[in-house]
Amino acid sequence: MNAGPALPGPRRRHAGPHPERATSVTGTGDGTAEVPAQRTAADVYRVTDEQVHRARIAVARNATDSDDCRDLLDMLGLIGEAGEPPPVRR
């Protein structure tokens, strides 16, 4: 009786550090990571241009139509008046 192709066994994690957690931006390059610098109160509320762009893309991908997209962007403070930064950046 042929049982068909063999199914792979459980997945095994490769040896070594996790590739996304191996080093930080402030790492020493030898596989060890340093503790990042403490953020100030101003840093907590700072939103980068990249974050605004990614948020807009996420909203646009999940909106049902252009009106829904516009409403959601406005509610989240991701669009503003022409020539002004969006409210999320003020």
N, C-alpha and C positions, 0 to 999 in steps of 0.2 A: 504494500500500500504506500503510495507516494503522498507525503504530507505537503508538498509544494516547496517553494523556496524557503530557505532558512531565514528567520527573522533575526535582525541584529539584536545583540544583547543590550544590557543597560548601557547608557552613555557614560563614558568615563571622562573625567576632567583631566586635561593634560597637566603634566607636572610643571611646577613653577608658579610664579605670581599671576594673578588675574591680569589680562592684558590691559584692561581699562583702569586698573587700580595700581599698576606697577610703579609709576612715579607720578608726582604732581608737577605742576608748572614750576614750582619752586624746588623740585627734586634735585638731588645732587648728581643724578645720572648713573649712580652705582646700584640702582634698584631700591634705595631707601628714599622715603618721602619726608620732607620737612613739614612742619605745621605751618599752614598759611598765616599771613599776618592778620591780626584782628581787624575787623571792619569797624569803621566809624559810623556814627548815626547818619551822616550824609550818604555814606556808601549803601546803607540799607535801602534807601528810597531811590537811589539812582537807577534809571532804566536806560540801557544802551540802545543805540540805533538798531543794532542787530536783534535785540529782544523785541523791539517794536515791530520790526520787519517780520520776524518769525511769528509773532502773535497775529499780525494782519493776515499772513498766509494761512495760519491755522483756522482763523475765523472764516476766511473766504472758502476754504476747502469744505467746511462743514455747514455753510449757509445753504438754505434751500433755494434762494434766488437773490437777485441783486438788491432788492429792497430789504430782505432779511439781513444780508451782509452789511448794508449801510447802517441799519438800525443797531446791529450787534457791535459794529465798530464804534459807533457813536456812544452806545451805553458803556463800553469799556474804555472810553477816552482815547481811542486809537486814531481818531480823525478830528481835525479842527478846522477853523476858518482858513481860507487861502492865505498863504504867507506867514502863518503862525504855526508854532510847534503844536503837536497834539496835546491835549490836557495831561496825558500821562507823563509828558516830558517837562511840564512846567514846574 
